[in-house]
Amino acid sequence: MINDTIAAISTPLGPGGIGIVRISGSGAFSIMKKLFVRGKYGEIGKPSHELRLSSHFVYYGHLIDPKTDTIIDEILAIFMKAPKSFTREDVVEFHSHSGFVVLDRILSVIVDNGAVLAGPGEFTKRAFLNGRIDLTQAEAVIELINAPCETAVQLASCQVAGGLRDVLDGVSGSITSLVAKCESSIEFYEGSELDHENDLRNIQRTLRQSILPNLSTLIQRQKDTAIFKEGVLLAIAGAPNVGKSSLLNRLVEKETAIVSEVPGTTRDVVREYFSINGVPVVICDTAGIHDTNDPIERIGIKKARDHFHQADLVLLVLEATRKLNDFEEKLVQELGNLKTIVVINKDDLAEDDMDLSNQKQIAGMPHIRVSAKIGTGISELKGLIFKDLVSSKSVFSQEHVTPNLRQRKILEKIVQAIERCLLAIDSHPSPDVVSEMLNNVLLLLADVSGKRNKEDLYDHIFSQFCVGK
């Protein structure tokens, strides 16, 4: 219930320098007065119900268990009076030493004195319900927390600041003005078909030349930046003993996969995480592809093939020391329909007259010579991977507004609704029909920002948060 005073631990549990317990609600300050004593150690008195603290100041003191008059911890306390707080309610924070026991004791004594435990995302949900942020900003908070790379952090930060909200408020204002024109046309130009048609053509022009391009740009930015938020899947393919595991270790810059001269060492999929120019990457080393009667190896090879088809990009590893064998030629054909980069490994061991890149089987595929053993060509390979992943993406600024997937889907519905409205205007409808269609667009815009009350949607979004945020 939003009328309850809620409390939660807002920092990760475990030993650390600082732990924070947050309280929000009308009872936050009264709980603080019951538990907090200002002053240095050795000068402790009982908590005072007449405690006078200024909002947004940091106070040093001790947290007391009023049942036993014992000190729980030496702390810093902050009181933030409504509405100048994250939730727009009275908020209290106790900054203590971090540890399982001390934070649990602090939270327990707060609950004993009138608070209830907060649910996942409940502080942010209250900020939304109390009008401090809209739904796009609330979603950006969880994206900021879960951001897998620096670029994703910067994209989410723009949203937390209200970037998408401001853009959509502008679109909503423009649509509202068009609705007003329709209503004005109905009210003041009744019976004049020419006036009606002129008004509708002006509305059509605004929709087509201004509003639709802005919405289409937002939709495209979501598609272009999705890789920075969601990451990409990279799969390493190749025959046994061509250096796939060595390549994975070199790309992630640590010893993850077992490297052995014995063919078939990797029998299952090995996953690791790294980033290339801000793009988060999940890379999979798979079993060597070859003909075998070993049932365990055959399972590993089937898993490998499954990963090839799931991957955003496949790195096909070949040996620079020899020509392709018959099985590798078939593998090149198999991967030909997938996005693939040919990595010609063991370049440090290749003879001068050996150049696989001239072989017709791979001549038309992106390829690069590397040595996973000594590291030559690895930086160039990373550059080639990045270029391949973002080649279809438009150039964007990290400060640009970028919707998430939920928001993009609604924006696509809005574009479709506007396109239907444009077709309707071509059919010469009355202004009241256009007005109704534009009002439907306004309702869809309200779904993006959360201005329409949809409790199930809100519960789903805020359930993704950690407790204490």
C-alpha positions in Angstrom: 0.0 0.0 0.0 1.3 3.4 -0.9 0.2 4.8 2.5 2.6 2.5 4.3 6.0 3.6 5.4 8.4 1.2 3.7 12.0 0.3 4.5 14.8 -1.8 2.8 18.5 -2.3 2.6 19.6 -0.3 -0.5 23.2 -1.6 -0.8 24.4 -5.1 -1.6 24.5 -7.4 1.4 28.0 -8.5 2.6 31.0 -7.0 4.3 31.9 -3.5 3.1 32.7 0.0 4.1 29.2 1.5 3.9 25.7 0.0 4.1 22.5 2.0 3.5 19.1 1.4 4.9 16.3 3.6 3.3 12.9 4.5 4.7 10.2 6.3 2.8 6.7 7.4 3.9 4.9 9.7 6.2 6.2 7.8 9.3 9.9 8.0 8.3 10.9 11.0 10.4 9.0 9.7 13.5 10.9 6.4 13.2 14.2 8.3 12.9 13.4 10.2 16.1 12.9 6.9 18.0 16.1 5.4 16.8 18.7 8.1 16.2 20.9 9.9 18.7 23.2 12.7 17.7 26.7 13.0 19.3 30.0 11.3 19.7 30.6 7.9 21.2 30.5 8.1 25.0 28.1 11.1 25.0 25.1 9.0 24.1 21.7 9.8 25.6 18.3 8.3 24.7 16.7 9.1 21.4 14.7 12.4 21.7 11.2 12.7 20.4 12.0 16.4 20.1 14.9 15.8 17.8 15.2 18.7 15.4 17.0 18.0 12.1 17.1 20.1 9.0 16.2 18.5 5.7 19.0 17.4 3.4 21.8 17.7 6.0 24.0 14.8 7.0 24.1 14.1 10.8 26.6 12.0 12.8 25.4 9.9 15.6 24.4 6.4 16.7 21.5 4.1 16.0 19.8 2.8 19.2 17.6 -0.2 19.8 14.9 1.5 22.0 13.9 -1.8 23.6 17.3 -2.4 25.1 18.9 1.1 25.0 21.9 -0.4 23.3 23.9 0.9 20.4 23.5 -0.9 17.1 26.0 1.1 15.1 27.8 4.4 14.6 26.1 6.0 11.7 25.4 9.0 9.4 21.7 9.9 9.1 20.0 12.0 6.5 16.4 13.3 6.5 14.9 14.4 3.2 11.5 16.2 3.7 8.8 15.7 1.1 8.5 16.5 -1.7 12.2 17.1 -2.2 13.2 13.4 -2.2 13.4 10.5 -4.7 9.9 9.3 -3.8 8.4 12.7 -3.1 7.7 11.4 0.4 9.6 11.9 3.6 12.8 9.8 3.2 15.4 8.8 5.8 18.7 7.1 5.1 20.9 5.5 7.7 24.5 5.0 6.5 26.1 2.4 8.6 29.0 -0.1 8.4 28.1 -2.9 6.0 27.6 -6.5 7.0 24.9 -9.1 7.1 24.2 -8.9 10.8 24.4 -5.1 11.4 22.2 -4.2 8.4 19.7 -6.9 9.4 19.6 -5.5 12.9 19.0 -2.0 11.6 16.2 -3.1 9.3 14.6 -5.2 12.0 14.5 -2.3 14.5 13.0 0.0 11.8 10.3 -2.5 11.1 9.6 -3.0 14.8 9.0 0.7 15.0 6.4 1.1 12.3 7.8 0.4 8.9 7.0 -2.4 6.5 9.4 -4.2 4.2 9.6 -2.7 0.7 8.9 -4.9 -2.3 11.1 -5.0 -5.4 11.4 -1.6 -7.0 8.9 0.0 -4.6 10.9 3.2 -4.0 11.1 3.8 -7.7 7.4 2.9 -8.1 6.5 5.5 -5.6 8.6 8.1 -7.4 6.5 7.2 -10.5 3.1 7.1 -8.8 3.9 10.4 -7.0 4.7 12.1 -10.3 8.4 12.7 -9.8 9.3 10.6 -12.8 7.3 9.1 -15.7 7.4 5.4 -16.7 10.1 5.9 -19.3 12.4 7.3 -16.6 11.5 4.5 -14.2 12.4 1.9 -16.9 15.6 3.7 -17.5 16.6 3.3 -13.9 16.6 -0.5 -14.2 18.4 -0.3 -17.5 21.0 1.9 -15.8 21.4 -0.7 -13.0 21.7 -3.6 -15.5 23.7 -1.8 -18.2 26.4 -4.3 -19.5 28.7 -1.7 -20.8 29.7 2.0 -20.7 27.7 2.9 -23.8 24.5 1.4 -22.3 25.1 3.4 -19.2 25.2 6.6 -21.2 22.1 5.7 -23.2 20.2 4.9 -20.0 21.4 8.1 -18.3 19.9 10.2 -21.0 16.5 8.5 -20.4 16.8 8.9 -16.6 17.1 12.6 -17.2 13.8 12.6 -19.1 15.0 12.6 -22.7 12.3 10.4 -24.1 9.6 12.0 -21.8 10.5 15.5 -23.2 10.4 14.3 -26.8 7.0 12.5 -26.4 5.6 15.5 -24.5 6.4 17.5 -27.6 4.8 15.0 -29.9 1.7 14.8 -27.6 1.5 18.6 -27.6 1.6 18.7 -31.4 -1.1 16.0 -31.7 -3.3 17.8 -29.1 -3.0 21.0 -31.3 -4.2 19.0 -34.3 -7.1 17.7 -32.3 -8.0 21.2 -31.4 -7.9 22.2 -35.1 -10.4 19.4 -35.9 -12.7 20.5 -33.1 -12.4 24.1 -34.2 -13.2 23.1 -37.8 -16.3 21.3 -36.6 -17.4 24.2 -34.4 -16.8 27.2 -36.6 -16.8 26.0 -40.2 -19.9 23.8 -40.3 -21.2 23.5 -43.7 -18.0 24.6 -45.5 -16.5 21.6 -47.1 -13.6 23.7 -48.5 -12.6 24.9 -45.0 -12.9 21.4 -43.7 -10.7 20.0 -46.5 -8.0 22.8 -46.0 -7.9 22.1 -42.3 -7.5 18.3 -42.9 -4.8 18.9 -45.5 -2.8 21.0 -43.0 -3.2 18.3 -40.4 -2.0 15.7 -42.9 1.0 17.8 -43.8 2.0 18.2 -40.1 1.6 14.5 -39.5 3.6 13.5 -42.6 6.4 16.0 -42.5 7.0 16.5 -38.8 5.5 13.9 -36.5 6.0 10.7 -38.4 9.7 11.4 -39.2 10.4 12.0 -35.5 8.7 8.8 -34.4 10.4 6.8 -37.1 13.8 8.1 -35.9 13.0 7.0 -32.4 12.1 3.5 -33.6 15.3 3.2 -35.7 17.5 4.3 -32.8 16.1 1.5 -30.6 17.0 -1.0 -33.3 20.5 0.6 -33.8 21.4 0.7 -30.1 19.9 -2.7 -29.0 23.3 -4.4 -29.3 24.7 -2.0 -26.6 21.9 -2.9 -24.2 21.4 -6.6 -25.0 24.8 -7.6 -26.3 25.6 -10.0 -29.1 26.3 -13.7 -29.4 29.5 -14.8 -31.0 30.2 -18.5 -31.8 33.6 -20.0 -32.7 33.5 -22.8 -35.2 36.1 -25.0 -36.8 37.6 -28.5 -36.9 39.4 -29.9 -33.9 42.8 -28.5 -33.0 42.7 -25.4 -35.2 43.1 -23.1 -32.1 39.5 -22.2 -31.3 40.1 -22.3 -27.5 43.3 -20.3 -27.8 41.4 -17.7 -29.9 38.7 -17.4 -27.2 41.3 -17.0 -24.5 43.1 -14.3 -26.5 39.9 -12.4 -27.3 38.7 -12.3 -23.7 42.3 -11.8 -22.4 42.2 -14.6 -19.8 42.6 -18.4 -19.6 39.0 -19.6 -19.9 39.1 -22.6 -22.2 41.4 -25.5 -21.8 44.1 -25.5 -24.5 45.6 -28.9 -25.5 47.4 -30.5 -28.4 45.0 -33.4 -28.1 42.1 -32.9 -30.7 38.6 -32.9 -29.3 39.5 -31.4 -25.9 36.5 -29.1 -26.1 33.3 -31.3 -26.0 30.8 -28.8 -24.6 30.1 -25.2 -25.2 32.4 -22.8 -23.2 30.9 -19.3 -22.7 32.8 -16.1 -21.7 32.0 -12.4 -21.7 33.9 -9.3 -22.9 33.2 -6.1 -24.8 34.4 -4.6 -28.1 34.2 -0.8 -28.3 31.4 -0.8 -25.8 29.4 -3.6 -27.3 28.9 -6.4 -24.8 29.7 -9.8 -26.3 28.9 -13.4 -25.2 31.4 -15.6 -27.0 31.1 -19.4 -27.2 33.9 -21.9 -27.9 32.3 -25.0 -29.4 33.3 -28.5 -30.0 35.4 -29.2 -33.1 33.2 -30.1 -36.1 34.3 -33.5 -37.7 33.0 -37.0 -38.5 33.0 -39.1 -35.4 31.3 -42.2 -33.9 32.0 -41.1 -30.3 28.5 -40.4 -28.8 29.7 -37.7 -26.4 31.5 -35.9 -29.2 28.4 -36.1 -31.4 26.3 -34.4 -28.7 28.9 -31.6 -28.5 29.0 -31.2 -32.3 25.1 -31.0 -32.4 25.3 -28.3 -29.6 27.9 -26.4 -31.6 25.7 -26.4 -34.8 22.8 -25.1 -32.7 24.9 -22.2 -31.5 26.0 -21.3 -35.0 22.4 -20.7 -36.0 21.6 -18.7 -32.8 24.7 -16.5 -33.1 24.8 -13.0 -34.4 28.2 -13.7 -35.9 30.3 -16.9 -36.4 34.1 -17.0 -36.3 35.2 -19.9 -38.6 38.7 -20.8 -37.6 41.0 -22.4 -40.2 44.7 -23.3 -40.1 47.2 -21.1 -42.0 49.6 -24.1 -42.2 47.5 -26.2 -44.6 44.8 -26.2 -47.1 41.2 -26.9 -46.3 40.3 -30.6 -46.0 37.1 -32.0 -47.4 35.2 -31.6 -44.1 36.2 -28.0 -43.7 35.0 -27.3 -47.3 31.6 -28.6 -46.4 31.7 -26.5 -43.2 32.4 -23.4 -45.2 29.4 -24.2 -47.4 27.2 -24.9 -44.3 28.1 -21.5 -42.7 27.8 -19.6 -46.0 24.3 -18.5 -45.3 25.2 -17.2 -41.8 27.0 -14.0 -40.9 30.6 -15.4 -40.8 34.2 -14.1 -40.5 36.9 -16.5 -41.5 39.8 -16.4 -39.0 43.0 -18.0 -40.4 44.9 -19.0 -37.3 48.5 -20.1 -36.6 49.8 -17.4 -39.0 53.1 -17.5 -37.1 53.7 -21.1 -38.3 52.6 -20.6 -41.9 55.1 -20.9 -44.7 55.5 -17.8 -47.0 53.9 -19.4 -50.0 50.8 -20.6 -48.0 47.9 -18.2 -48.3 44.4 -19.7 -47.6 42.7 -16.4 -48.4 43.3 -17.2 -52.1 41.3 -20.4 -51.9 38.0 -20.0 -53.8 35.9 -21.5 -51.0 36.5 -18.4 -48.8 37.5 -15.8 -51.3 34.2 -14.0 -51.0 34.0 -14.1 -47.2 35.4 -11.6 -44.7 38.7 -13.1 -43.5 41.8 -12.2 -41.5 45.1 -13.8 -40.6 45.9 -14.1 -36.9 48.1 -15.9 -34.4 46.1 -16.7 -31.2 49.3 -18.0 -29.7 51.4 -14.8 -29.9 48.5 -12.3 -30.4 49.2 -10.9 -33.8 46.1 -9.8 -35.7 43.8 -9.9 -32.6 43.2 -6.2 -32.4 42.4 -6.1 -36.2 40.0 -9.1 -35.7 38.2 -7.2 -32.9 37.9 -4.2 -35.2 36.5 -6.4 -38.0 34.0 -8.0 -35.6 32.8 -4.6 -34.4 32.5 -3.3 -38.0 30.5 -6.4 -39.0 28.2 -6.1 -36.0 27.4 -2.4 -36.5 27.7 -2.0 -40.3 24.0 -1.9 -40.7 23.5 0.6 -37.8 23.2 4.3 -38.4 25.6 6.7 -36.6 24.1 8.0 -33.4 25.1 10.1 -30.4 25.1 8.5 -27.0 23.1 11.5 -25.8 20.3 10.8 -28.3 16.9 9.6 -27.0 16.7 5.8 -27.4 13.5 3.9 -26.5 13.5 0.4 -25.1 11.8 -2.5 -26.8 8.4 -2.0 -25.0 8.4 1.6 -25.9 9.4 0.9 -29.5 6.5 -1.5 -29.9 4.0 1.1 -28.8 5.7 3.7 -31.0 5.2 1.3 -34.0 1.5 1.1 -33.1 1.4 4.9 -33.0 3.0 5.1 -36.5 0.5 2.6 -37.8 -2.4 4.7 -36.3 -1.1 7.9 -37.9 -0.7 6.2 -41.3 -4.3 5.0 -41.0 -5.3 8.6 -40.2 -3.4 9.9 -43.3 -5.3 7.3 -45.5 -8.6 8.4 -43.9 -7.9 12.1 -44.7 -7.3 11.1 -48.4 -10.8 9.6 -48.3 -12.2 13.0 -47.3 -13.7 12.1 -43.9 -15.3 14.6 -41.6 -13.0 16.3 -39.0 -14.7 14.5 -36.2 -13.5 11.1 -37.6 -9.9 12.5 -37.8 -10.2 13.9 -34.3 -11.2 10.5 -32.9 -8.3 8.8 -34.6 -5.8 11.4 -33.3 -7.3 11.0 -29.8 -6.5 7.3 -30.1 -2.8 8.3 -30.9 -2.8 10.4 -27.7 -3.9 7.3 -25.7 -1.1 5.3 -27.1 1.4 8.0 -26.2 0.1 7.9 -22.7 0.9 4.1 -22.6 4.5 4.9 -23.3 4.9 7.4 -20.5 2.6 5.6 -18.0 -0.1 8.3 -17.9 -2.8 5.7 -18.3 -3.4 3.6 -15.2 -2.3 0.1 -16.0 -1.5 -1.5 -12.7 -0.6 -4.9 -14.2 2.0 -3.3 -16.4 3.5 -1.3 -13.6 3.7 -4.4 -11.4 5.6 -6.3 -14.2 8.1 -3.4 -14.8 8.9 -2.7 -11.1 9.2 -6.4 -10.2 12.4 -6.5 -12.3 14.1 -4.1 -9.7 16.1 -5.2 -6.8 14.7 -4.6 -3.3 15.8 -1.2 -2.0 15.6 0.7 -5.3 
